[in-house]
């Protein structure tokens, strides 16, 4: 076998892989689904693990389709179909997994129930999750994420928010803000992503995305990244100014009550990505 070398480009490296995370109702699904508005991203297929598509129910468009996904086997079928360009998966250019947090939870339940049914006396209860269950889940989720990425499609994950170290008495005492999933899954998935952005809503209804990490005064960190330096710089240059007058890495991606307003939806952010990575050095 002869190894084939290719010139570096965003086409040869496959699709863009992005994870957006935040509290429920802040606009993650709407931001991810808006990818269908860009011709290079459509057709978009939403793998709906969460049943939370009400916010985009008015977006009836043949380039934005969804399928309820209730188990890992269904995602495996889609990943294998996309890799082999089998119908109907070949027509999709972008997959949105909404959400990976729910997918992980359901996969853990699936494994736990299976093992309990095999040996209920050993397990005690169906919810008695053991270390090997976590290991199996981590391997399964990681393998399928690799499969979706190997299909050379664009991949967008949404995820819930986890404030590690926060308590009910002191919710701001977190040491790490990141996507909600077991630590082993987080470590496995994070390095696969080209970008991880925290999405949040301000009191005025503005919806924003943090595109680079922030270290807090208490030493804690808000996890975010944008891997490509030119893309990161392009987003940084258009981000809002902080109190010091410098760009903050925070961009406005929407406004509550104005779902079709002229904001930086995913399609526009993707165009910024294309413009930044296809310009000459």
Beta strands, then each sheet from edge to edge (+ up, - down):
strand 1: 17-21
strand 2: 44-48
strand 3: 64-68
strand 4: 94-98
strand 5: 154-159
strand 6: 161-164
strand 7: 176-179
strand 8: 195-201
strand 9: 206-210
strand 10: 214-215
strand 11: 221-222
strand 12: 225-226
strand 13: 250-255
sheet 1: 3+ 2+ 4+ 5+ 1+ 8+ 9- 13+
sheet 2: 3+ 2+ 4+ 5+ 1+ 8+ 12-
sheet 3: 6+ 7- 11- 10+
end
